[in-house]
């Protein structure tokens, strides 16, 4: 094998399986294949960004809700919570398409498009019920934690319930 083919073999775990096959066995259209590999890499980067933003907004929303516990909350007084929930919902929506694109290219991801749809739908429910006064801050925290647990079930790197430093066990 040539040096170029050896380099490509080392990259196989990170590229589209079909594209790697075409490159190794001499397909002439390498520019197209390389562009497709870059596109898949970008999708993976966007998905990682979306997951990080979902996690961050879970934490912000819960922290803001804790500050409202025991208080009578007018709808506008919880607008920051609604903003964080809407942001997380938007990122979950984007994660649906990024995950679908990666799966379509044969890339295994943490979570499926259906998993992210459940997260999006759960966030949507909490956001609307809290904004409309249907959930108290305490109820919103409970429901938000349920959605967060779903997210953590396929993203264990974000599972704060197993933190040994703070011994959080919900």
ZALUMSE-127634 format. One record per residue (C-alpha): residue number from 0; residue in three letters; chain; z, x, y. Coordinates in pm, whole numbers, m for minus. Example, Ala and Ser with C-alpha at 12.3 -4.5 7.8 and 13.67 -1.06 7.14 Angstrom:
2
    n  res  chain      pz      px      py
    0  Ala      A     780    1230    m450
    1  Ser      A     714    1367    m106
//
This chain:
170
    n  res  chain      pz      px      py
    0  Unk      A       0       0       0
    1  Unk      A     m65     110     355
    2  Unk      A     216     174     604
    3  Unk      A     126    m146     787
    4  Unk      A     157    m346     466
    5  Unk      A     492    m179     392
    6  Unk      A     619    m278     738
    7  Unk      A     508    m634     680
    8  Unk      A     683    m643     344
    9  Unk      A    1011    m555     519
   10  Unk      A     956    m849     756
   11  Unk      A     892   m1105     481
   12  Unk      A    1238   m1263     492
   13  Unk      A    1177   m1347     858
   14  Unk      A     822   m1480     858
   15  Unk      A     641   m1787     744
   16  Unk      A     587   m1752     368
   17  Unk      A     224   m1863     382
   18  Unk      A     149   m1639     680
   19  Unk      A     303   m1339     508
   20  Unk      A      85   m1404     205
   21  Unk      A    m228   m1413     424
   22  Unk      A    m137   m1089     604
   23  Unk      A     m51    m891     291
   24  Unk      A    m365    m990     110
   25  Unk      A    m596    m897     394
   26  Unk      A    m685   m1211     586
   27  Unk      A    m890   m1110     887
   28  Unk      A    m736   m1363    1122
   29  Unk      A    m420   m1161    1183
   30  Unk      A    m398   m1247    1552
   31  Unk      A    m361   m1617    1469
   32  Unk      A    m103   m1541    1203
   33  Unk      A      98   m1317    1436
   34  Unk      A      88   m1587    1706
   35  Unk      A     216   m1841    1454
   36  Unk      A     499   m1606    1355
   37  Unk      A     594   m1569    1722
   38  Unk      A     592   m1948    1762
   39  Unk      A     825   m1989    1466
   40  Unk      A    1054   m1718    1603
   41  Unk      A    1067   m1905    1937
   42  Unk      A    1149   m2231    1757
   43  Unk      A    1438   m2055    1581
   44  Unk      A    1561   m1915    1915
   45  Unk      A    1543   m2259    2078
   46  Unk      A    1729   m2416    1785
   47  Unk      A    2005   m2153    1809
   48  Unk      A    2030   m2223    2184
   49  Unk      A    2048   m2600    2123
   50  Unk      A    2323   m2560    1863
   51  Unk      A    2525   m2340    2096
   52  Unk      A    2488   m2593    2379
   53  Unk      A    2587   m2883    2152
   54  Unk      A    2901   m2693    2049
   55  Unk      A    2987   m2593    2407
   56  Unk      A    2951   m2950    2533
   57  Unk      A    3168   m3084    2248
   58  Unk      A    3444   m2852    2369
   59  Unk      A    3398   m2938    2738
   60  Unk      A    3388   m3314    2675
   61  Unk      A    3702   m3306    2461
   62  Unk      A    3889   m3091    2714
   63  Unk      A    3800   m3331    2997
   64  Unk      A    3897   m3630    2783
   65  Unk      A    4236   m3470    2713
   66  Unk      A    4294   m3449    3088
   67  Unk      A    4240   m3826    3106
   68  Unk      A    4470   m3925    2818
   69  Unk      A    4729   m4182    2926
   70  Unk      A    4552   m4256    3251
   71  Unk      A    4366   m4567    3354
   72  Unk      A    4010   m4444    3394
   73  Unk      A    3750   m4613    3610
   74  Unk      A    3397   m4553    3486
   75  Unk      A    3311   m4304    3763
   76  Unk      A    3626   m4100    3700
   77  Unk      A    3497   m4002    3358
   78  Unk      A    3149   m3909    3477
   79  Unk      A    3193   m3542    3388
   80  Unk      A    3268   m3642    3027
   81  Unk      A    2957   m3859    3025
   82  Unk      A    2755   m3567    3162
   83  Unk      A    2873   m3333    2883
   84  Unk      A    2803   m3595    2618
   85  Unk      A    2455   m3660    2762
   86  Unk      A    2381   m3287    2768
   87  Unk      A    2492   m3245    2405
   88  Unk      A    2287   m3551    2309
   89  Unk      A    1979   m3403    2475
   90  Unk      A    2022   m3075    2291
   91  Unk      A    2067   m3260    1962
   92  Unk      A    1743   m3445    2034
   93  Unk      A    1561   m3115    2096
   94  Unk      A    1715   m2969    1779
   95  Unk      A    1552   m3250    1580
   96  Unk      A    1203   m3130    1672
   97  Unk      A    1283   m2757    1644
   98  Unk      A    1432   m2809    1298
   99  Unk      A    1135   m3022    1191
  100  Unk      A     892   m2752    1306
  101  Unk      A    1081   m2479    1121
  102  Unk      A    1108   m2684     802
  103  Unk      A     735   m2763     823
  104  Unk      A     671   m2388     822
  105  Unk      A     890   m2336     515
  106  Unk      A    1187   m2193     703
  107  Unk      A    1531   m2297     579
  108  Unk      A    1764   m2407     858
  109  Unk      A    2127   m2505     891
  110  Unk      A    2082   m2878     910
  111  Unk      A    1785   m3108     883
  112  Unk      A    1616   m3321    1145
  113  Unk      A    1811   m3614     999
  114  Unk      A    2141   m3425    1044
  115  Unk      A    2068   m3367    1411
  116  Unk      A    1960   m3731    1453
  117  Unk      A    2303   m3840    1324
  118  Unk      A    2466   m3607    1578
  119  Unk      A    2246   m3742    1858
  120  Unk      A    2320   m4102    1761
  121  Unk      A    2695   m4034    1734
  122  Unk      A    2704   m3869    2076
  123  Unk      A    2502   m4156    2222
  124  Unk      A    2753   m4409    2088
  125  Unk      A    3056   m4220    2224
  126  Unk      A    2887   m4169    2560
  127  Unk      A    2793   m4533    2612
  128  Unk      A    3116   m4682    2481
  129  Unk      A    3326   m4446    2696
  130  Unk      A    3110   m4501    3006
  131  Unk      A    3128   m4878    2965
  132  Unk      A    3505   m4875    2912
  133  Unk      A    3480   m4964    2543
  134  Unk      A    3666   m4646    2442
  135  Unk      A    3985   m4518    2598
  136  Unk      A    4003   m4139    2637
  137  Unk      A    4209   m4128    2316
  138  Unk      A    3953   m4332    2123
  139  Unk      A    3668   m4123    2264
  140  Unk      A    3841   m3803    2148
  141  Unk      A    3880   m3944    1796
  142  Unk      A    3516   m4054    1779
  143  Unk      A    3392   m3729    1935
  144  Unk      A    3587   m3528    1676
  145  Unk      A    3421   m3732    1401
  146  Unk      A    3078   m3638    1538
  147  Unk      A    3189   m3276    1585
  148  Unk      A    3300   m3260    1219
  149  Unk      A    2953   m3378    1114
  150  Unk      A    2800   m3099    1323
  151  Unk      A    3042   m2841    1180
  152  Unk      A    2960   m2952     825
  153  Unk      A    2615   m2793     852
  154  Unk      A    2706   m2532    1116
  155  Unk      A    3020   m2366     975
  156  Unk      A    3008   m2089    1237
  157  Unk      A    3122   m2353    1489
  158  Unk      A    3403   m2500    1276
  159  Unk      A    3714   m2451    1490
  160  Unk      A    3936   m2641    1246
  161  Unk      A    3960   m2329    1030
  162  Unk      A    4068   m2102    1314
  163  Unk      A    4351   m1881    1190
  164  Unk      A    4437   m1767    1543
  165  Unk      A    4541   m2108    1665
  166  Unk      A    4610   m2280    1332
  167  Unk      A    4423   m2596    1426
  168  Unk      A    4422   m2835    1132
  169  Unk      A    4299   m3183    1216
//
